[in-house]
Amino acid sequence: MDAIPLSEQYRINIKDAIELIDNTLESVEKSNVILSGKHLREIRKAISKKPYQKL
């Protein structure tokens, strides 16, 4: 199995992070809930995972 270059891992991670944020915003808009600090902490934790981990 070929290793993915670090730059590509970060590009993938950023793409996944943006997708996660978009999905969260869509869910919040549909449900009319208030986005709390807890939600933001969960999003941050998911984004800060190692670049090669799927969010």
Backbone as numpy.savetxt, mean C-alpha at the origin, in Angstrom:
# Nx Ny Nz CAx CAy CAz Cx Cy Cz
15.71 -19.11 -9.69 14.87 -17.92 -9.69 15.75 -16.68 -9.69
15.53 -15.79 -10.63 16.33 -14.57 -10.73 15.88 -13.58 -9.67
16.85 -12.89 -9.09 16.53 -11.86 -8.11 16.04 -10.62 -8.84
15.05 -9.97 -8.26 14.53 -8.74 -8.85 15.45 -7.60 -8.38
15.93 -6.75 -9.31 16.79 -5.63 -8.89 16.08 -4.76 -7.86
16.86 -4.20 -6.95 16.29 -3.39 -5.87 15.45 -2.24 -6.41
15.92 -1.59 -7.47 15.16 -0.47 -8.03 13.78 -0.93 -8.51
13.72 -2.12 -9.09 12.44 -2.66 -9.56 11.55 -3.05 -8.38
12.16 -3.57 -7.30 11.38 -3.91 -6.10 10.71 -2.66 -5.54
11.47 -1.56 -5.48 10.89 -0.33 -4.95 9.81 0.22 -5.87
10.01 0.12 -7.18 9.00 0.59 -8.13 7.71 -0.21 -7.93
7.84 -1.51 -7.77 6.67 -2.38 -7.54 6.01 -2.00 -6.21
6.82 -1.77 -5.18 6.29 -1.43 -3.86 5.52 -0.12 -3.91
6.07 0.87 -4.61 5.39 2.17 -4.72 4.08 2.01 -5.48
4.10 1.24 -6.56 2.88 0.98 -7.34 1.82 0.31 -6.47
2.25 -0.70 -5.68 1.31 -1.39 -4.80 0.79 -0.47 -3.70
1.66 0.41 -3.19 1.25 1.34 -2.14 0.19 2.30 -2.66
0.42 2.81 -3.86 -0.56 3.73 -4.46 -1.88 3.00 -4.70
-1.81 1.77 -5.17 -3.03 0.98 -5.39 -3.77 0.76 -4.08
-3.03 0.48 -3.01 -3.64 0.26 -1.70 -4.34 1.54 -1.22
-3.68 2.68 -1.39 -4.28 3.96 -1.00 -5.53 4.23 -1.83
-5.45 4.01 -3.14 -6.62 4.22 -4.01 -7.78 3.34 -3.58
-7.51 2.07 -3.29 -8.57 1.15 -2.87 -9.18 1.58 -1.54
-8.32 2.06 -0.63 -8.81 2.53 0.67 -9.70 3.75 0.49
-9.25 4.69 -0.33 -10.06 5.90 -0.58 -11.40 5.54 -1.20
-11.38 4.61 -2.13 -12.62 4.19 -2.78 -13.57 3.58 -1.75
-13.04 2.73 -0.87 -13.87 2.11 0.17 -14.46 3.15 1.11
-13.63 4.12 1.50 -14.08 5.17 2.41 -15.18 6.00 1.75
-14.97 6.35 0.49 -15.97 7.16 -0.21 -17.30 6.42 -0.36
-17.23 5.13 -0.62 -18.46 4.34 -0.80 -19.22 4.18 0.50
-18.48 4.02 1.61 -19.14 3.70 2.87 -19.42 4.93 3.73
-18.90 6.10 3.31 -19.09 7.34 4.07 -18.59 7.24 5.51
-17.55 6.44 5.73 -16.96 6.38 7.08 -15.84 7.42 7.17
-15.49 7.75 8.39 -14.39 8.68 8.60 -13.10 7.88 8.65
-12.11 8.32 7.91 -10.81 7.65 7.91 -10.07 8.05 9.18
-9.85 7.09 10.05 -9.26 7.39 11.35 -7.75 7.18 11.34
-7.14 7.60 12.42 -5.70 7.36 12.60 -5.37 5.89 12.54
-6.26 5.05 13.06 -6.03 3.61 13.02 -5.93 3.12 11.58
-6.82 3.59 10.73 -6.76 3.20 9.32 -5.44 3.63 8.70
-5.05 4.86 8.99 -3.81 5.38 8.41 -2.60 4.61 8.91
-2.61 4.20 10.18 -1.50 3.40 10.71 -1.43 2.05 10.00
-2.59 1.44 9.75 -2.62 0.15 9.05 -2.09 0.29 7.63
-2.48 1.39 6.96 -1.99 1.63 5.61 -0.48 1.83 5.64
0.00 2.62 6.61 1.43 2.89 6.70 2.20 1.59 6.95
1.66 0.74 7.82 2.33 -0.53 8.13 2.43 -1.39 6.87
1.36 -1.43 6.09 1.38 -2.22 4.86 2.38 -1.66 3.86
2.43 -0.33 3.76 3.35 0.30 2.80 4.80 0.10 3.22
5.06 0.09 4.52 6.44 0.03 4.98 7.03 -1.38 4.98
6.24 -2.37 4.58 6.76 -3.73 4.46 7.90 -3.77 3.46
8.68 -4.81 3.55 9.80 -4.94 2.62 9.29 -4.87 1.19
10.10 -4.27 0.28 9.64 -4.01 -1.08 9.18 -5.26 -1.85
9.76 -6.42 -1.52 9.40 -7.61 -2.29 8.17 -8.31 -1.75
7.58 -7.79 -0.67 6.36 -8.41 -0.15 5.14 -7.79 -0.81
4.21 -8.63 -1.17 2.96 -8.15 -1.76 2.13 -7.46 -0.68
1.63 -6.30 -1.01 0.78 -5.59 -0.03 -0.60 -6.20 0.05
